[in-house]
Amino acid sequence: MTSSAPAGPLLDPARLPARFDSVEALDAFLATPTQALVDDLAAVEGDLMVLGVAGKMGPTLARLAKNAAPGKRVIGVARFSDPAVRAQLEGWGIETLACDLLDRASVEALPRVPNIVFAAGHKFGSSDHQALTWAMNTHVPALVADTFRASRIVAFSTGNVYPLSPVGRPGASERMPPGPIGEYAQSCLGRERMFQYFGARHGTPGRLFRLNYAIDMRYGVLHDIAAKVHRGEAVDLAMGHVNVIWQGDANAQALRCLRHCTAPPTPINCTGPETIPVRWLVEQFACRFDVPVRTTGEEAPTALLSDTTEAARLFGYPVVPLGAMLDWVADWVQQGGPTLNKPTKFEVRDGRF
């Protein structure tokens, strides 16, 4: 076991900020660890590599890991088509390696480290690029799982591998048989199967991190709804209920899963504890913006919902509550804060993303 003090202050759930004045302040908060994360990473031997570090969650996940365990090497791997992301990561003390994960030789040339967080994948616009979606979501995991057979691997997945659940009952637990709708969700189940196959073949410990939906001021279900309400647009109620979790909580749980791996890898759900009516979210944002409530359609009796009993047992409840997220997102949208322009398409029910 290794131990080290965190690089900076710890997150205090009793002293959350009232708002964020800049992207820099937001990123710094997202990368502030809890004592529980510090303790769990101290109990996990070895350095850490994040594959697909340049995505929505990767930069702050890598920074969070470095802040929680400054004595470990944290390596970020991506193609880095945007050089600014690479420079930002290096400024935070994270080593970077450029790599095309679709290329076997490039993957095999990566350093062998004991802990891998696999955050690569393809979703946005996947209906128009189905072959690439399958390659990124199944072929790349097979290459990684076979190459890093001696590592622990926590692989980001999605709650989309589940069928839609009846509203008013607990969402899908990890014991629910998969029922992916559409090629994106099917390819994500394929990702899981590759890690399970090679995990069983090589005895590789890991976890399949089924996430929906992470929230940041710049993207996510809450941002999508708030932006529409602010623009005076009607919000579709077809997917009438959602789960959400603060991105910092999701990243922390993913990193803490390194201490709770199984061989072969098993799934664990990650989201917030509330089943939230979309109509209620529209009303909340309309009240904050002082604009009329505008909706279209009716709530279906089923929705994409997950049961997080197991995550709560291992990690406790998320640090950031729903009320804080609502206030932060409303303020960010109202002040014209930057966005990633990556809609979640949470309202889609046929799996065509």
N, C-alpha and C positions, 0 to 999 in steps of 0.2 A: 504494500500500500504506500502511496505517495501522498504528501500533504503540502499545501502551499496556501498562502494568503491570497485572496482575490486582488486583482489589479484595480483598486478603486473601491468606491462605496458599494454596499449591498442594497438590494431592493427592499424597501420597507413598505409592506402592504398598507400600513396606517398613514402613510404620507405620500400618496399618489399625486402627481401634478394636476393642476386644474386645467391646463391646456398646453399645447406645444406651439412655440413661436417660430420654429424653423425645422427643416428636415434634419439638421445636425442635432438638435435637441431631441427629436423623435428617435433617431438612430441610437443616440447615446442611452436613452431610456430603454429601448428594446434590447440593448446589450448589457444591461445591469443585472447581475446574477443574484439569485437568492442564496441564503446559506445552505439550503438543501441541495442546490445544484453544485455548489462548491464542494460539499461533502461527498456527493455521489461521484463527481469526476475525480476527486482525490482517491477514492476507493477503486478506481479503474486504472490498471497499469498501462502505461505507454502513451504515445503520441496519437494525434487525431488527424484524419484527412477527410475533407468534405468534397465529395464528387458532385459537380453541378453547382458550384458555389456562387455562380453569377446570376442565379434566378431570383425570384421575388424574396424568398426567405433566406437564401444562402449567405449573403454578406453579413446580416445581423446575427445569424446563427454562428458563423465562424468567429465573429467578434465576441459574442457572448461566451463561447467556449474559451477563448483566449483570456477574457477578463476573469472567468471563473477559475481557470487553471493556468496561470501565467508561466508556470514551470514546464508546461508541455509544449511541444511543437504543434502548431495548428497549421495545416497545409490546405490551401484552397485550390481546387482543380476545375478548370472550365476552358472553353475555347477563348474566352475573353475577347469577343468581337467588339466590345466597348472597352477601350484601354483605361477609361476613367475608373471603372469598377476595380480593375486590377491595382491601379495606383491607390485607390481608397483602402483596399484590403491590406496592402503592404504598409500603408500609413498607420494601420491599426496593429501592426506587428504580426500579421499573418503571412506566411510564405505562400507564394503562388507558383503554379505550374500550368502552362498552356497545354491542353490535350484535347484531341477529338476522341470522345469516348466511343464513337462508332468504329474506330480503327483499332483492331486487335493489338497490333504491335505497339501502338502508343499507350494503350492500357497496360500492357505487360511491362512497359518501361517505367511505369510509375513506382515510387518507393513503396516497399512493404511496411506498413505501419499497423500497430495492433488494433486500432479503432477506426472504423469507416462509417461515415454518415453518407448514405446515398440519396442525393436530392435532385438527381437528373430526371428528366421526363418531358413529355410533350402533351399539351392539352389544347391550348388556345388555337382555334382554327383547325383542330384535328380532323373534322369531317371533310376538309378539303385536301388533307395530306395524310390519308390513312396509312399508306405504306411507311412513311416516316414515323408516324405515331407508333406503329407496331415495332419498328426497328428500335426506336428510342426506349420504348416501354417494355420490350421483351428481349431483344437481341443484346442491348447494352447490359441489362441486369445479368444475363447469362455470362457475358464476358467478365464482368466484375466479380460475380459470385465464384466463378472458377478460378480467377486470378488471385483473389484475396481470400482464399480458402482458410488461411491461418489467422484471419482477423475476426474480430467481432464486427457485425454489419447491422446497422439500423437503417432500414430502407423506408423512405417516405412512400406511402401509398395513399389511398383515398377511400372515403366512405362510399364512393360510387360503385364499389364492387358489390354492395348489398342491393337487394331489391328495395323498392319503396315500402315504407312501414306504415301501418294504420296510425293515424293521429289519435292521441288520447291514450296510447299505450307506450310502454318503454320502446325506444328505438331499437335498432338491430344491435345485438351483442356480438361478441367475437364468436359465439357458438352458432350464430345464424349462418346457414349455408349461403354461399355467394349466389347472387342473381344479377349480374351486371347487365345494364341496359345500354345498348349501343357499342360501337367499336372502341371508343375511348375507354369505357369502363371494362370492356372485355380485355383490352390490351393491358390494363392495370392489374387485372387478375392474372394475366400472363406474367407480368413482372413478379408478382408474389410467387407464382408457381416456379419460376426460375430460381429464386432465392431458396425456396423450400427444397427443390430438387437437389441443387448443389450443396445446400446446407446438410441434407441427409446423406449425400454421397461422401462429403468430406468431413462431416461432424462440425460444421461451422456454426457457431452460436450467432443469433441475431434476433431482430424484432421487425415486424411488418407494421409500420406506423400509419394507421388508417385515419387520415385527417380530414375533417370538414367542419366549418370553413374558418380559415385563419383571417384575422382582422388586423389591418394596419390603416392609418389615416389615408393612405394613398391607393388602397384597393380593398376588395372584400365585399361581402354581402351588404354590410351596413353602409359602406361608401356608395355602392351601386344604388341602393334605395334612397339614401340621403340626397345624392346628386340629382336623381329624377325628381324627387319632391321639391328640391330647391329650384329646379328649372320649370316647375309647374307641369311636369309630365305625369301621366297616369302610370301606376305601378301594377304590373300583372300579378294577380293573386293565385294563379293556377298552382304553383308550388307554395302552398299557403302557410307552411311552417318550416323553420330552419333551426339549426344549431350553429353557434359561432363561438370562437375562442380567440383571445388576444394573441397576436403573433408571438410576442415574447414568451407567453405561457406555453404555446405550442413548441417553440424552439427549445425551451428548457426541458419539457417532457421528452422530446426526441433525444436530447443529450443524456438525460437521466436514464433512458432506456438502455444505454450501454452497460449499466450496472444490473440490468434485469433481462439479459438475453437468454434465449433457450436454443437448444440444438435438437432438431432443426428449428428454424425461426418460426415463431407463432405471432399472430396478429394482436394488436392492441389498438383500441379506438382512442382518438384524441379529438375532443371538442368541448364546448361548454355544457354545463349541466341542464340548462333551460331549453325547453321546446318553445320557440318564440313564434307567435303568430305574425306573419308578414303584415297583415292589416294593422296590427298594433304598432309595429315599427313605423309604418307610414304615418300613423296618427302622432306618434312621438316626435318624428322629425317635422311634421307639419306644424305642430305646436311650437317647437323651438324656432322655426323659421317664420311663424305667423303667416302661413299660407293655407289655402284650402286643401282638404284631403281629396286626392284624385286616385282612383283605383279602377281597374278593369278586370273582368272575369270573376270567377268564384273559386273559393278554396276547394281543392280536391280532398277526398277522405284519406289520402296517403301522401307521404312526403319522404325525402331523403333524411333520415334521422338516425342517430347512433346513441347507444347506451354506453356511458363511460364509467360504469361501476368499477371496473378493474383498474382503470387509470386513477380514479379517485382513491382506491385502496392503496396503490403504490405511491402516489404523488400528492394526495390531498386535492382540494378544489383549486381551480385556477386563482391566481393572485389578483388579476384585474377583473372586477365585476362588470356585468352588462351595463349598469347605469353609467359608469365611467366611460365605457366605450361609446355609448350614445352621445354623451356630452362632448367627448373629444372629436368624434367624427362630424357632428353638427358644426362645431366651431371651425374645424379644418375646412369643411366645404364652404361655410359662410365667408371665411376670409380668403377663399380662392387658393387654397394650398395646392401644390402640385400633385398630380396623379400619375399612376403607371400606365393608364389607358389599357388596362387588361380586365375587362368585365368578367365576373365569375360565371355568368350565364346560369345562375342558380335556379332560375325559373324554368329551365329546360327540363322536360319530363320524358323525352324520347331518346335521350342520350346523344343527340347530335350537337356537339359542341364546335 
